[in-house]
């Protein structure tokens, strides 16, 4: 069942506009309008030259993420991968190459324009082991225990119901399956006014979670072996122009912001089923680690 929220409608509008600009004009200019702050340094230098050269140009242009989940997760031939919020398809196409013709890569997106762009990129790439699905990550249109790896690139932070997204990711993963996403997170306490200004810039209409809140939601969904690895920390200079234009006194808030907003690679595992009464019930196997977050 689809549910509409102001955030969801705004995300669809802005990413739809970005996809149309890329499809029709071959430009990323629309992605840097006042309502969609996904610009440098958030989305740049995330993929190697070899990766960028192996996919259609418009798939590269449509990469609006904050990390490169395909670089930090091992994929094996024959596996099934699901990308939540797949956009123009860059991570789906890269994953499809790694799982090979005996594997499958699904991309899930709710925006028609992005799906059309992704399918055209798939056609140009000649990727036969790829399927793009229309849907919402709060209601994944796949069966229980049907995928080996769930990836995502700076998209879960856009959901108004992150707990439901994580429960859905857990549901579709096979026992022993892996959750491996890039996302924007916050570490430590930040004043609300400062937090909102930075999140608008860092998260592309974001609602980024604090690290321990994110960890708690993953454990509540049933995951174990939760691990956060910082991949990029955003400082006040990265956002100075945007914040100044927004009327924020940048130098005053700098001490409250420095080092607290980051892109992270987040790993977790769906435990293998065990006998009734044993571990793992949701939150039971609390095997967690944090890298670069403290």
C-alpha positions in Angstrom: 0.0 0.0 0.0 1.4 3.4 -1.0 1.3 6.3 1.4 1.9 9.9 0.4 3.6 12.4 2.6 4.9 15.9 2.0 8.5 14.6 2.1 7.8 11.8 -0.3 6.0 14.1 -2.8 8.9 16.6 -2.6 11.4 13.8 -3.2 9.5 12.5 -6.2 9.2 16.0 -7.7 12.9 16.9 -7.3 14.3 13.6 -8.4 11.9 13.5 -11.3 13.0 16.9 -12.4 16.7 15.8 -12.2 15.9 12.7 -14.2 14.2 14.7 -16.9 17.1 17.1 -17.2 19.6 14.3 -17.5 17.4 12.4 -20.1 16.6 15.4 -22.2 19.6 17.7 -21.8 22.4 15.4 -20.6 23.1 17.7 -17.8 23.2 17.5 -14.0 22.3 21.2 -13.6 18.9 20.5 -12.3 20.3 18.6 -9.4 21.8 21.8 -7.9 18.7 23.9 -7.8 17.7 25.5 -4.4 15.5 22.6 -3.5 17.9 19.7 -4.1 21.2 20.1 -2.4 23.0 17.1 -3.7 26.0 18.9 -5.1 29.7 19.0 -4.4 31.3 17.6 -2.4 28.5 15.1 -1.6 28.2 13.3 -4.9 31.6 13.7 -6.4 34.6 11.3 -6.6 32.6 8.3 -5.3 33.4 5.9 -8.2 36.6 4.9 -9.8 37.4 5.8 -13.4 37.0 2.1 -14.3 33.5 2.0 -12.8 32.4 5.2 -14.5 33.8 4.0 -17.8 31.9 0.7 -17.6 28.4 2.2 -17.5 26.3 4.6 -19.7 27.2 8.3 -19.3 23.7 9.2 -18.1 23.8 6.6 -15.4 26.9 8.3 -14.1 25.3 11.7 -14.3 22.3 10.4 -12.3 24.4 9.3 -9.4 23.1 11.5 -6.6 24.3 9.4 -3.7 26.7 10.0 -0.8 28.8 6.9 -1.1 29.7 3.9 -3.2 28.1 0.8 -1.6 29.3 -1.4 -4.4 32.9 -0.7 -3.5 32.6 -1.8 0.1 30.6 -5.1 -0.1 31.7 -8.4 -1.5 29.3 -9.7 -4.2 29.6 -13.2 -5.6 28.5 -14.8 -8.9 24.9 -16.0 -8.7 23.7 -13.7 -5.9 20.6 -11.6 -6.0 21.0 -7.9 -5.1 18.4 -5.3 -4.3 19.1 -1.5 -4.5 16.6 0.6 -2.6 16.1 4.0 -4.3 18.0 3.0 -7.4 17.7 6.3 -9.3 19.4 6.2 -12.7 20.7 2.7 -12.0 24.5 3.1 -11.4 24.7 0.8 -8.4 22.4 -1.8 -10.0 24.4 -1.9 -13.2 27.7 -2.2 -11.3 26.3 -4.9 -9.1 24.9 -6.8 -12.1 28.4 -7.1 -13.6 29.7 -8.5 -10.3 27.0 -11.2 -9.8 27.2 -12.2 -13.4 24.7 -13.8 -15.7 23.6 -16.4 -13.1 22.8 -13.6 -10.6 20.2 -10.9 -10.6 20.2 -7.2 -9.7 16.9 -5.4 -8.8 16.5 -1.7 -8.6 13.6 -0.2 -6.7 12.4 3.4 -7.2 9.2 5.3 -6.8 9.8 8.0 -9.5 8.6 7.3 -13.0 11.2 9.5 -14.6 14.1 7.9 -12.8 12.8 4.4 -13.7 12.6 5.4 -17.4 16.1 6.7 -17.3 17.4 3.6 -15.5 15.7 1.3 -18.0 17.3 3.2 -20.9 20.7 2.9 -19.2 20.1 -0.8 -18.8 19.3 -1.1 -22.5 22.5 0.8 -23.5 24.5 -1.4 -21.1 23.0 -4.6 -22.4 22.4 -5.8 -18.9 20.1 -8.8 -19.1 20.3 -9.8 -15.4 18.7 -6.5 -14.3 15.1 -5.6 -13.4 13.9 -2.2 -12.3 10.7 -2.2 -10.2 8.4 0.6 -9.3 7.6 0.8 -5.7 8.5 2.2 -2.3 11.1 1.0 0.1 8.5 1.0 2.9 6.6 -1.7 0.8 9.2 -3.7 -1.2 7.4 -5.6 -4.0 9.5 -8.8 -3.5 8.9 -12.0 -1.6 10.2 -12.9 1.8 13.7 -14.4 1.8 14.3 -13.6 -1.8 17.6 -11.6 -2.0 21.1 -12.0 -0.7 22.2 -8.4 -0.4 20.3 -5.1 0.1 22.2 -2.0 -0.9 21.2 1.7 -1.0 23.0 5.0 -1.6 21.9 8.0 0.5 18.2 7.2 0.1 17.0 5.7 3.4 17.5 9.1 5.1 14.8 10.4 2.8 12.1 8.1 4.2 9.6 9.3 6.8 9.4 5.8 8.2 12.9 4.4 8.5 11.9 1.7 10.9 9.6 0.3 8.3 12.2 0.4 5.6 14.6 -1.6 7.7 11.9 -4.1 8.6 11.2 -4.5 4.9 14.9 -4.9 4.1 15.1 -7.6 6.8 12.0 -9.4 5.4 13.3 -9.7 1.8 16.7 -10.9 2.8 17.5 -14.5 3.0 18.8 -15.8 6.4 22.5 -14.9 6.4 21.8 -12.1 3.9 23.6 -8.8 4.2 22.4 -5.2 4.5 25.1 -2.9 3.1 24.2 0.7 2.5 25.7 4.2 2.3 23.7 6.9 4.1 24.1 10.2 5.8 24.2 10.0 9.6 24.7 12.4 12.5 26.9 11.7 15.5 26.3 13.4 18.8 24.0 16.2 19.8 23.4 19.1 17.5 21.0 22.0 18.2 17.8 21.6 16.2 18.2 24.8 14.2 21.7 24.0 13.2 20.8 20.4 12.5 18.0 21.3 10.1 20.2 23.8 8.2 23.0 21.3 7.8 20.7 18.4 6.9 19.0 20.3 4.1 22.4 20.7 2.6 24.0 17.3 3.4 21.0 15.0 3.0 19.2 16.2 -0.1 15.9 17.0 1.8 17.2 14.8 4.5 16.0 13.3 7.8 19.4 11.7 8.7 19.4 9.6 11.9 21.9 9.9 14.8 24.2 6.8 14.7 22.9 5.2 17.9 19.3 5.7 16.7 20.1 4.1 13.4 21.8 1.2 15.2 18.8 0.8 17.5 16.4 0.6 14.6 18.5 -2.0 12.8 18.6 -4.2 16.0 14.8 -3.7 16.5 14.2 -4.9 12.9 16.1 -8.1 13.7 19.6 -7.5 12.3 22.9 -8.5 14.0 26.5 -7.6 13.4 25.7 -3.9 13.0 28.7 -1.8 11.9 29.2 1.8 10.9 32.2 3.0 9.0 32.7 6.7 8.3 33.4 7.3 4.6 33.3 11.1 4.5 32.9 13.8 7.1 31.3 17.1 6.1 32.8 20.3 7.6 31.3 23.8 7.8 33.4 25.0 4.8 31.7 22.4 2.6 28.4 24.1 3.3 29.4 27.7 3.8 27.9 29.1 0.6 24.6 27.3 1.0 24.3 28.2 4.7 25.2 31.8 4.1 22.5 32.1 1.4 20.1 30.5 3.8 20.8 33.3 6.4 22.8 31.1 8.8 25.6 32.7 10.8 28.2 30.2 9.7 31.1 31.2 11.9 28.8 31.1 15.0 27.6 27.6 14.4 30.9 26.1 13.2 31.9 24.8 16.7 28.6 23.0 17.0 28.8 21.3 13.7 32.4 20.3 13.1 32.7 16.5 12.6 29.1 15.7 13.4 27.7 15.1 9.9 29.1 12.2 7.8 28.4 9.7 5.1 28.8 6.2 6.5 28.8 2.7 5.2 26.4 0.6 7.3 26.6 -3.1 7.4 24.4 -5.6 9.2 23.4 -9.3 8.8 20.1 -11.2 8.9 20.8 -14.0 11.3 20.4 -17.6 10.2 17.3 -19.1 11.8 17.8 -21.1 15.0 15.6 -23.3 17.2 12.7 -21.6 19.2 13.9 -20.0 22.4 17.4 -19.4 21.1 19.1 -16.4 19.7 18.3 -14.6 17.5 15.2 -12.7 18.2 15.1 -9.0 17.2 17.9 -7.3 19.1 19.1 -10.5 20.8 22.4 -10.8 18.9 23.7 -7.4 19.7 27.1 -7.8 18.0 27.9 -4.2 16.9 30.9 -2.2 16.0 31.5 1.4 15.1 34.4 2.6 13.0 35.3 6.2 12.7 32.3 7.5 14.6 33.7 8.5 17.9 
